[in-house]
Amino acid sequence: MNSPSAPSIPVPSARPPPSHRRFVSPAVESHIDAVCARLHNTNLETLFRNSFPNTLDTTVDFCGIDPADGLLDTFLVTGDIPALWLRDSANQVAPYLPLLASGAEDSESLRTLVLGLVYRQAKCVAAFPYANAFKRDGGQKGMWDGDAVTPDVPQGSVVWEAKWEVDSLAAFFKLSNAYHRHKRSSPFIDPAHPIWLAAVERALAVLREQQRGSMEEAELAQPAYRFARLTDRATDTLAMDGGGWPAARCGLVKSAFRPSDDASLLPFPIPANAMLCVELRHLVELLNGVLATWNGETARDYYTQLANAAKEATDLAEEVFEALAKWGVVKEEGEDMFAYEVDGFGNSYFMDDANIPSLLSLPYLGFCSRSDPTYVTTRQRVLSPRNPYFFRGSAGEGVGGPHVGMGWIWPMSIAVRSLTSENADEVRECLHAIVRTQAGTGLVHEAFWKDDPNRFTRSWFAWGCSLVGEMIVDALERFPALFEEGRT
């Protein structure tokens, strides 16, 4: 990792005053104090105090009871966009999930917030599983209501944007799985309130649809999904009359758009399918655990639905895993590496984008170990000029993507680099880089210019803040010697 010339600017406090915080969790506040007591670095302490609670401080638009069904309900905006992304919201709360495991009374309010988000995501997926982002209610005007989408987006729906991204459904599974794993309970599996299972069933059906090849789609009277937008950005719409570039059935699941919300170049994204495989397997564990303790005389139809969903998730996970092994690994200069996208015809494309799921994030997603040989080779290429979206300048180095453009580095990629590193010096430099590039705002941004961190996009980007909080905790746990006084 290069040593940039940009000076480090002190990190100011950027938390809103207590009276202006949207949600307060005693468990989170206690965790912040415990972590900061071990950091021994004023800038890192302040950055953590700003970043870790940013989602709770600023993005909780609603947390309460849905009067329509009496279920808990939580709506999180992404930051400066007043909508809920399935991917972003799951990741915004991800660092808080381990705090539920203690069962302490001070984590109860946090539990209700996360469970409310599980229910909200389930309702979103059940309403329109092809969408990536949602409004709080159907009466809110959407930014992209003029898009031409198949299937039709219902009038008055909660859809904000209907870009099909396979990782959106993987994120829904991820949040549910993580709640169950840390809390050791799954109250959303309830025959009296079947919305979560209905969402899982719809999600699995859509994933099956999106395994089809383009010729299969062409022979259908009505393709499963099309998307067209009147725009001057090629990455904001799909080629071939909204159907996207050709695909051949290969066991992977297509994704019209990437995690960056940019159109895919080739239809099968390897990182997103890897994430899907991981979360499908966790979903199977969740469902089978519930089935194993189910009273056979209770709600037999619901039990059958659960069993069928577990079987379908098992089969789909196995198909995707086998396809990843066959199609997702390519050979370059005699070494195996992961492709970014493939088409099932034998073509592949290599790059990486800062948004998660990415190639760089594969160990973070749980798909492989940090030392996996294929991953190590891939990582070296991602963090090099071999990746067209790896940028290096006087302010730092990292991965960006086509969403913002050439020369713009996403702090998210620096955090993922730390989370996937086995080298203490590399982790230390990632921590320094995050501090160096916060531009005196006290928070990370979507992206900064490679030669000037004072040029940045999106000053309010909650997912990035959560990830930085997660990065600091991870570094503290895996490399505690870095935080001995004077070492960072």
Beta strands, then each sheet from edge to edge (+ up, - down):
strand 1: 60-65
strand 2: 72-76
strand 3: 84-85
strand 4: 133-134
strand 5: 148-150
strand 6: 159-161
strand 7: 226-228
strand 8: 268-269
strand 9: 329-332
strand 10: 335-338
strand 11: 341-342
strand 12: 348-349
strand 13: 390-392
strand 14: 397-399
strand 15: 408-409
strand 16: 447-449
strand 17: 452-457
sheet 1: 1+ 2-
sheet 2: 3+ 4- 6+
sheet 3: 5+ 7-
sheet 4: 8+ 11- 12+
sheet 5: 9+ 10-
sheet 6: 13+ 14-
sheet 7: 15+ 16- 17+
end
